[in-house]
């Protein structure tokens, strides 16, 4: 598949950081940045921009806050065309913490929002556009909130927001390829002046195939993470995506190197990927919260009881 | 997805046995049989029927030969509607070893063949039909042999063979969903009097999504293995397939139980699944042979060198 407009965004540190409270050390993040830059991937999302009024430095690592100095420390001196992105959640960022783009190493700010919080997301995006950033709105949990509120949110985005890209986010890893086709078409029908993106979760080993499906139906912004790292089951493995895209600007080899050097050892220390409670959450279209708690308990491999607890939610 | 004609075949022991020379002990195979029977899965493929003139009992376990007594030992006394299948490779079975179906615990024999060996496969299948078995022809490596020889083989099968089901086999785990659509349609255009099946490999985490794609385009026989076990990257995880199919005859819970009890510990001892050299083989549309050899060497995580060795095959 080769389409010039396609852009790939690596969110290894940002989504992977949801496993370890964003406490990656600077050398690790530098290795990732170097690999991403060398592979020709278009964007690297390096963490969240969260307010220190809500989260403490004592509890979280640097990539929960993404201070400009931290970003510069891992990126300065490395030759790169890769742009840097940070994510913000509606209501969790102090807008005064964000300098104008011209004074910051950050190029893009992505605003994560549920369909129902779209007013605030639009206001934030327009604020960041004013400050000179590329912006996206990532609509989370579209496997749940597919009623008329989704169309309303999309119309409002198209009419009122200055975001460049609108993402379909399969937060629970529960969507199948037919759903992706329907959703990308539905987004494109309403969003005519912006690009469509896709961010998958890998609970059912569908993050990569759903990304391909999104490409087929016209999404041009695609998220992946190295070795599939990310919360719970993780994301679309970047190496698969780069292997699939035939654009000669990409080079898979630096990604293979950093997997061998950094991610194989890391996977021995923290877990993500194909883990049965996350599979069950995906099948059930549930947030992975309960499965993550299970994995931290002494019942971590009691799959049947966990399955039945989700089946019976509706019966309580 | 619910379609009454859909049948699921578990090939845990047969394809998983390619990792350990089919040397699973009887208690393990009995646990798998009990789980498969309780889950309502239609078939369980328990191994290969190979000639002892070609392979030795000293080197291989019982499921390389599938003597009737071995099968009875693990299945007798368990209430079950699950039929038992064995696989044969063209040229590796002694036909005299195969009793008439009425005297055997085996219900189905699947003949694996490349498109170019189809004459022999058809002769074998017709022999097994004569003896009273359900039969399939599994056309291997369709990602490689897609020229006119494939159409010729399909025409010959349709006209000369009495096989019940013809399988598309993605031996190298290299096919994307668009290829699956094309191949299933191509098979169905020629094969009008038999069912179509699909057997995927999981090198690029596409075995499950490709199975869904095959279902969408009309394949009714679907292979899976528990926890995705199988040669190299393994196969479509049975638990995902059963979770997707909404047929009330299936129960995912016995599969979840046997994963916790048997497959989590087994995975500590032998490896299959998402392993980078298998990813590379899949992307390159190569047999996993070289990647399997790499994993048994001291270069097992030297991905770049392995990648370059495959890229350069064409340049030698």
Interface residues (C-beta under 8 A of the other chain):
Chain A: X176 X177 X178 X202 X204 X205 X206 X207 X208 X209 X210 X212 X213 X216 X228 X237 X239 X240 X243 X244 X252 X253 X256 X257 X259 X260 X264 X273 X274 X276 X279 X280 X283 X301 X302 X303 X304 X307 X308
Chain B: X176 X177 X178 X202 X204 X205 X206 X207 X208 X209 X210 X212 X213 X216 X228 X237 X239 X240 X243 X244 X252 X253 X256 X257 X259 X260 X264 X273 X274 X276 X279 X280 X283 X301 X302 X303 X304 X307 X308
